[in-house]
């Protein structure tokens, strides 16, 4: 069962799914302020790396709150995986981080989005800040599954190691890691992402090459400016910003 989204401005038709009742199959807390949820979604529409899901909570009095979360799982995964950063004033994230357990049911809708997606058939560069690395992890896992790792280059930035989801997986994949407030485990001095760290990754760009930037508004702006400073055309950069609601 496949529903297609043809939203104006999308790169191409992308899969889209309606509301489903998902069952929580695994809950882990890999970082102090993050929770990883693995969900079984009945009659699921397979997603593309870079897409997201909406999670909706409904209170006994009928009040609802919903938030969007990027997928970190690859399309071939039998479950979908979401990484949620716990925000102290977040209506949805605090519940997902503190209350949800295995076997619980959650209302979800997805996949959603058709512009910030990487199909794996063209070269791509992903630059993520903090939890902005989550959709890039989906791209990485898809690349591994399809044998397209040579087409994907990754950069991950965060304040500290504990602020970087999937840090070990990204490091093992050869991603450039930039921590701004502590030294990196590879000996890199603390500091923001520098142009000379990204420059080798944009050299030799071929046809269909795309850069994907995901993170907070401030990070997205600085990373985009860095790419433009390296003479990457704006048309080759796709940006996804996030922030507390």
Protein Blocks (a to p, Z undefined) as FASTA:
>chain_A
ZZddfbehiabdcddddddddddfbdcdfbfkbccdddddehiacddehiacddddddfk
opacddddddfbdfklmbdcddddddfklmklmmmmmmpcghiacdddddedjklccehl
accddddehjllmmmmmmmmmmmmnopmmmpccddddfblmlmghklmmmmnopacddfk
bccfkopacddddfklmmmmmgoiaehiacdddddfklmmmmmmmmmmnopafklpccdd
dddZZ
